[in-house]
Amino acid sequence: MRESVRVSPAPGSHSPAWRASVTLLIGLVTLAVTGHIELSAYACFGTFASIYGGRQPLRGRWRTQTAAGALMCAAVLCGALVATSPHRAWLVIPAAALWAAIGSVLSDRFVLRPPGPMFPVFAVATCAAVPVTLFGVAVAVGVAAAAALIAVLLGLLEERLAGTGATVEANRGEVRIDHATAVVAAVVVAGTVSTALGLSHTYWAMVAAAVPFGVSGLLAQTTRGLQRVIGTLVGLLLAAALLSVSLPALVVAMVVAALQAVTELLVGRHYGLALVSITPLSLLMVQLGHPQPVDALLWSRLAETLLGVVVGLAAALALREFRRR
């Protein structure tokens, strides 16, 4: 409980906050003006390139962001390909598990920040849930790539305006196979249970199951899971208020961009506080692309978050016991 309420300093958080917000705003406004707001989720995943390497020195940071953008686009491609199949509800589980392994290994090897496999799992699982044609696959990847390119260009602009500074050093870390195995197991179990129960947003359960593995140690993982649940509960109240008002797509785009900035400012300080803005952001994005009954959407978010966190923490506990033995 003490760890759950501790607020940490987060130097350098303003830079990724404005980049992510501006990148997402450009993407969503463009889609709204052109009448393709249903593609907003793909733009959001490309935007994630802007938050990688946020605390690295400016000079050369664009390489990290370019690699992150390519990773997210590959995850979007995989998810969209799964979405072309009528069996996507079950096929997404091994696909998400594969990306959980890839994300965990790459995060360990290249010391990625933010750490862990959550973002690739989020991208592949969400994209797999929206049925598309093969042409739609190309569109999805194109939108994600365009958003990632904007993020990288904004990073380069920041480097040019702020000066060169120090050069990014290539860090290398140790790959933890047992850690990757645990997160894969958590994603598979959460996805299988959610699908078997007929829940409507399986990707939320799989993402929540991967969340504890963004940190190391059972104490930190339990804290992260608890913050996920409590932050989601509070965020659902804000989401309910925002979703109760019928707003034009352009206004929603601006609200989502503002929530993205708030998220990046808070996530390094307190993960639970960040969830208060992440939750309405996620639900607004769902409603932008594929409007659904609000009550069902809110309950689905809560149920699948609880399921995923319980499964993820069980896997974290099993990992600790395995390491002990």
C-alpha positions, 0 to 999 in steps of 0.5 A: 500500500505504501508503494502504491501511493508513492509519487516519484519524480519524472524528469524529462517527461515534458518532451515525450508528452508534447510529442505524443500529444501533437502527433496524435492530434495531427493524426486524428484531425487528419482522419476526422477531416478526411472522413476516416476516423474509424482508423484512429486506433492505427494512428494511435499505435504509430504515435507510440513511437514518440514515447520511446527513448523519452529520457535519452539525450536528444542527439540520435534519439530519433534512431530509437524512435524509428526502431520503436515505430517499425516495431509498432507497425509490425505489430499492427501488420500482424494484428490486421492480418489476423483480423482477416480471418473469421477465426480471429477471436482465437487466432489472436491469442497465439499472435499476442503471445508471440508478440509478448515474447518478442516485446519482452526479449527486445525490451530486455536486450535493448533496455527499452523505455518504457519497458516491457511488452505491453505496447506490442501486445496492445497493438496486435490484440486490438488490431486483430479484433477489428475485421478487415480485408487485405486492402484494409491491412495495407491501410492500417499499416499505412496509417500507423507508419504515417503517425510513426513518421510524424513522431520521428520528425517531431523528435528531429525538430526538437533536436534541431531546436534544442541543440545537439547535446550528448549522443545516445549510447547503445545499451545492452541488457540481459535477456530473461527467458523466464520473465518472457515465458511468464508474460507469455503464459499470462497473455495466453491464459487471460486471452483464453479465459476472456474468449471462453467467457465470451467477453467483448474486448479480449485485448484489454484482458491480455494487455492487463495481464502483461502490465505487471511485467513492465517492472521487476520484482513481485512487490513492484509487480503487485503495486503495478497491478493494484494501481492498474485496477484502482486507476481504471476504476477512477478513470471509468468515472471520468470516461462515463462523464465524457462518453455521456456527451455527444461530441463532434469527432474533432472535439474528441480528437482534441480531448484525446490528444490532451489526455495523451499529454496528461498520461505521459506527464503522469505515467513516470510519476504514478502509474495509477494516476496515469490510468485515470487519463489512460482509461477515458482515452482508450474508451474514447478511441474505441467509440471513435472507431466503432461506437458501442453502448456506453454501459456495456463498454464501461463494464467490459473495461472493468471486468477484463482489467480485473481478469487480466491483472489477476492472471498477470499477478498469478504469473508473477508469483509463479515466476518468483517461486520458480526463481526461488527453487 
